[in-house]
Amino acid sequence: MAHSLSAKKRVRQSAKKKVINRARKSVIKTQLKDFDTVVKGTDKKAAAEQYAKLVKKVDQIAATGTMHKNKAARVKSRMAKRLAKLKG
């Protein structure tokens, strides 16, 4: 248990950040599921729109530090491959 005031404050801050980071990760997972559903439906235009939404969210979350920039790039690359496969 934290005893000093600064240690108690860090506990409070980390608890808040944990909730925020979990929410952000949940948003990414939801976007990925939505993209996956659209890709399986073989609608090229809808898949491209969903990919654009996914890329925007991934970039936003990577900018906050919740997700590492290399992981964000990896996710975008994999989804771009799936989109290209659908179009090709």
Backbone torsions as a table, in degrees:
resi	resn	phi	psi	omega
1	MET	NA	139.6	-179.7
2	ALA	-73.0	139.5	-179.1
3	HIS	-110.6	-41.0	-177.0
4	SER	-77.9	159.3	-179.7
5	LEU	-62.6	-40.9	-178.7
6	SER	-67.1	-36.3	178.5
7	ALA	-68.3	-38.5	177.2
8	LYS	-64.2	-39.8	178.8
9	LYS	-64.4	-41.8	178.5
10	ARG	-61.2	-37.1	178.2
11	VAL	-63.2	-44.3	178.9
12	ARG	-63.4	-44.8	-178.4
13	GLN	-64.4	-42.8	-178.4
14	SER	-67.8	-32.3	177.2
15	ALA	-65.8	-40.9	178.5
16	LYS	-65.3	-45.8	-178.8
17	LYS	-64.5	-34.0	179.1
18	LYS	-61.6	-43.7	179.6
19	VAL	-64.2	-44.5	-179.3
20	ILE	-63.9	-45.5	-179.0
21	ASN	-64.5	-38.7	177.8
22	ARG	-63.3	-40.8	178.8
23	ALA	-63.6	-41.8	179.6
24	ARG	-64.5	-42.5	178.6
25	LYS	-64.0	-36.0	178.0
26	SER	-64.3	-39.3	177.9
27	VAL	-60.9	-43.7	179.6
28	ILE	-62.9	-44.5	180.0
29	LYS	-61.4	-40.2	178.7
30	THR	-64.4	-43.9	178.5
31	GLN	-61.3	-41.3	179.4
32	LEU	-63.7	-42.0	178.7
33	LYS	-64.3	-41.8	178.9
34	ASP	-62.3	-44.2	178.8
35	PHE	-62.4	-43.5	-179.9
36	ASP	-59.6	-42.6	179.9
37	THR	-63.3	-43.8	-178.8
38	VAL	-67.2	-39.6	-179.9
39	VAL	-64.4	-39.0	178.9
40	LYS	-67.6	-26.3	178.8
41	GLY	-77.7	-8.3	177.4
42	THR	62.7	23.2	174.8
43	ASP	-90.9	108.2	-172.5
44	LYS	-66.0	-43.5	-177.4
45	LYS	-66.1	-45.5	179.0
46	ALA	-64.8	-36.5	178.6
47	ALA	-65.2	-40.2	178.7
48	ALA	-65.4	-40.7	177.6
49	GLU	-64.1	-44.0	-179.3
50	GLN	-66.0	-36.5	177.4
51	TYR	-63.7	-41.0	179.0
52	ALA	-62.3	-41.3	177.5
53	LYS	-63.7	-42.9	-179.8
54	LEU	-61.9	-46.3	-179.1
55	VAL	-61.6	-42.4	180.0
56	LYS	-60.5	-48.3	-179.0
57	LYS	-65.1	-42.7	-179.5
58	VAL	-61.8	-42.9	178.9
59	ASP	-64.1	-41.5	178.9
60	GLN	-62.1	-44.3	-176.5
61	ILE	-73.2	-33.5	176.3
62	ALA	-67.3	-33.8	179.8
63	ALA	-67.2	-28.0	-179.8
64	THR	-81.0	-17.5	-179.7
65	GLY	98.0	-2.0	178.1
66	THR	-67.5	-37.4	178.7
67	MET	-120.1	138.1	179.0
68	HIS	-67.6	146.1	-176.6
69	LYS	-62.1	-33.1	178.8
70	ASN	-70.9	-36.1	176.4
71	LYS	-66.2	-40.8	177.8
72	ALA	-60.0	-43.6	179.0
73	ALA	-63.9	-39.4	179.7
74	ARG	-64.8	-43.9	179.1
75	VAL	-62.7	-46.2	-179.5
76	LYS	-63.1	-39.9	-179.7
77	SER	-64.5	-44.8	-179.5
78	ARG	-64.0	-41.3	-179.8
79	MET	-70.8	-33.3	176.9
80	ALA	-64.8	-38.2	177.7
81	LYS	-62.8	-42.8	-179.9
82	ARG	-65.3	-38.6	178.9
83	LEU	-66.7	-42.4	179.0
84	ALA	-64.9	-37.3	178.8
85	LYS	-65.0	-37.9	178.9
86	LEU	-67.4	-42.5	-179.1
87	LYS	-71.4	-34.8	-176.0
88	GLY	-83.8	NA	NA
